[in-house]
Amino acid sequence: LVATLSLQNDVMIGVSAPGPKVSTRALKTQTSFPPPLLAAGPNATIILKPTFGEHRPDKDAVFVFAEGYDLSVYALFVMTLRKNARFDGDIVMSVSVREKLKSGVEDFLMKQNVVTYCLG
């Protein structure tokens, strides 16, 4: 869980964990991309679905890979984005095999509406 960047309302958000550092810097232009399924065409099929959580196509997203951390690290990352950076988009996280998640992590991610893909 080192760093993640996302474009949200013309602001680039950088978050590092562990540690309370959050930095933002304004951008002059906003970038928008078509939904991947639209670009893929009418015969496209989704072949991978989240273990829990649901994508919101009208929101920006931060993508994260995090495996083996204690609940406190996941909480620091998610809450920093939600509270300090006021990010209201999707947090999409790939984590370890569900059975190997440390105590409390799965419940926390579900309660925070983190779109989660478990490996394996």
C-alpha positions as CSV (number, residue, x, y, z in Angstrom):
1,L,0.0,0.0,0.0
2,V,2.4,2.6,-1.2
3,A,0.7,5.2,-3.4
4,T,-2.4,5.7,-5.5
5,L,-3.5,8.5,-7.8
6,S,-7.0,9.4,-9.0
7,L,-8.6,12.3,-10.9
8,Q,-11.5,13.6,-8.9
9,N,-13.1,17.0,-9.7
10,D,-9.9,18.4,-11.2
11,V,-7.7,17.3,-8.2
12,M,-5.0,14.7,-8.3
13,I,-5.1,12.8,-5.0
14,G,-2.0,11.1,-3.7
15,V,-2.2,8.9,-0.6
16,S,0.6,6.9,1.1
17,A,0.3,4.4,3.9
18,P,1.4,3.7,6.5
19,G,1.6,7.2,7.7
20,P,-0.8,10.2,7.7
21,K,0.6,11.9,4.6
22,V,-2.0,13.3,2.1
23,S,-1.1,15.7,-0.7
24,T,-3.3,17.3,-3.3
25,R,-2.6,19.5,-6.3
26,A,-5.0,21.2,-8.6
27,L,-5.0,20.3,-12.3
28,K,-6.0,22.7,-15.1
29,T,-8.1,20.2,-17.2
30,Q,-10.5,17.4,-16.5
31,T,-10.1,14.1,-18.3
32,S,-13.0,11.9,-19.1
33,F,-13.0,8.4,-20.5
34,P,-15.8,6.3,-22.0
35,P,-16.9,3.2,-20.0
36,P,-14.8,0.2,-21.1
37,L,-17.9,-1.8,-22.2
38,L,-18.9,1.0,-24.5
39,A,-15.5,1.0,-26.1
40,A,-15.5,-2.8,-26.3
41,G,-18.7,-2.9,-28.3
42,P,-22.1,-4.5,-28.0
43,N,-20.9,-8.1,-27.8
44,A,-18.5,-7.5,-24.9
45,T,-18.9,-9.7,-21.8
46,I,-17.8,-9.0,-18.2
47,I,-15.8,-12.0,-17.1
48,L,-14.6,-10.9,-13.7
49,K,-16.9,-9.7,-11.0
50,P,-16.0,-8.4,-7.6
51,T,-16.1,-10.7,-4.6
52,F,-18.2,-8.0,-2.9
53,G,-19.1,-4.4,-3.6
54,E,-20.4,-2.9,-6.8
55,H,-18.9,-0.5,-9.3
56,R,-20.6,2.8,-10.0
57,P,-20.0,3.7,-13.6
58,D,-20.7,7.4,-13.0
59,K,-17.9,7.8,-10.3
60,D,-14.2,8.1,-10.5
61,A,-12.2,5.1,-9.1
62,V,-9.0,4.5,-7.2
63,F,-7.4,1.1,-7.8
64,V,-5.4,-0.6,-5.2
65,F,-3.6,-3.9,-4.6
66,A,-3.0,-4.7,-0.9
67,E,-2.3,-8.1,0.6
68,G,-1.5,-9.3,4.1
69,Y,-2.0,-6.0,6.0
70,D,-3.7,-5.6,9.3
71,L,-7.0,-3.9,9.6
72,S,-5.4,-0.7,10.7
73,V,-3.5,-0.2,7.4
74,Y,-6.7,-0.8,5.3
75,A,-8.6,1.6,7.6
76,L,-5.9,4.3,7.3
77,F,-5.9,4.1,3.5
78,V,-9.7,4.0,3.1
79,M,-10.6,6.6,5.7
80,T,-7.8,9.0,4.4
81,L,-9.4,8.9,1.0
82,R,-13.0,9.2,2.3
83,K,-12.5,11.8,5.1
84,N,-9.3,13.8,4.5
85,A,-9.4,13.8,0.7
86,R,-13.2,13.8,0.5
87,F,-13.1,11.2,-2.3
88,D,-16.6,9.9,-3.0
89,G,-15.8,7.6,-5.9
90,D,-15.2,3.9,-5.9
91,I,-12.3,2.4,-4.1
92,V,-11.5,-0.8,-6.0
93,M,-9.2,-3.2,-4.1
94,S,-7.6,-6.5,-5.0
95,V,-6.7,-8.4,-1.8
96,S,-5.5,-11.8,-0.7
97,V,-7.5,-15.0,-0.8
98,R,-10.6,-14.4,1.3
99,E,-9.7,-17.0,3.9
100,K,-6.3,-15.3,4.5
101,L,-7.7,-11.8,5.2
102,K,-6.7,-10.7,8.7
103,S,-9.3,-10.3,11.4
104,G,-11.9,-7.6,10.7
105,V,-10.6,-6.7,7.2
106,E,-13.5,-8.2,5.2
107,D,-16.2,-6.7,7.5
108,F,-14.5,-3.2,7.3
109,L,-14.2,-3.3,3.5
110,M,-17.8,-4.4,3.1
111,K,-19.1,-1.6,5.5
112,Q,-17.0,1.0,3.6
113,N,-18.4,-0.2,0.3
114,V,-15.0,-1.0,-1.1
115,V,-15.3,-2.9,-4.4
116,T,-13.2,-5.9,-3.5
117,Y,-11.6,-8.6,-5.6
118,C,-10.2,-11.5,-3.6
119,L,-7.4,-13.4,-5.3
120,G,-7.7,-17.1,-6.0
